[in-house]
Amino acid sequence: MVRILRRALVIVGIAVAVVAGTARPSVAQQKRGALFAIAGGYFPTDLYVGLNINNKVGFSDSWTYGGRLVVMPQERYGVELSYVRAVSDVSTSNDTVSFGEPTNKGTVAFDQIDISGLWTGYRSTATGYVSLGLGTTIITPHIPNANTDSHWRFAFNAGVGAILRIGESLAARIDGRYRGVTTNHATGSASYCDGFGYCYGYASTVYWSGEVTAGLGYRF
């Protein structure tokens, strides 16, 4: 009986060792960070409104691109540092009144720097996540006959997405985000007066935009 018990314990010990060896995370699963290059679409709303005319100034949809660094110190929680840039053409709701030159209304660049928290599902080949972030958006107008100084503004965002592990060191991702930027101005306060004598203020105290991006990354 003792001999049988000893053999059983040996067999169980061997089985536990085998299971432990096969259950040990692979090198790919132990990777805690990833650096992504991303690109996609940027979808803005109105930013300016005419103070002495019935005219709103918005921006055309455009491309956005940048990079994101993700670090996952815990199984389901991570931190992401992000930089993305978009440049949109200026559009007006009343083209009978010029905003800048009639044939060249100009562009506005948005440089967005954020730090976000990620909450993910359990990591597998495809892992979904939600994100909440804070940061700054640098608004730089390139508008003829107008003030073109850059403005740093506080920003916040929320998003959802998924990361797909392609191989040991490669990953892909898709992401959608909605972003608010505080304009630091009360509605109706002057911001720009162009060379034609028309003045414009922010359309609201928060400027909203959306983006959808995809990208490839290196896991480390």
Order of alpha helices (4+ residues) and beta strands (2+ residues): alpha-beta-beta-beta-beta-beta-beta-beta-beta-beta-beta-beta-beta
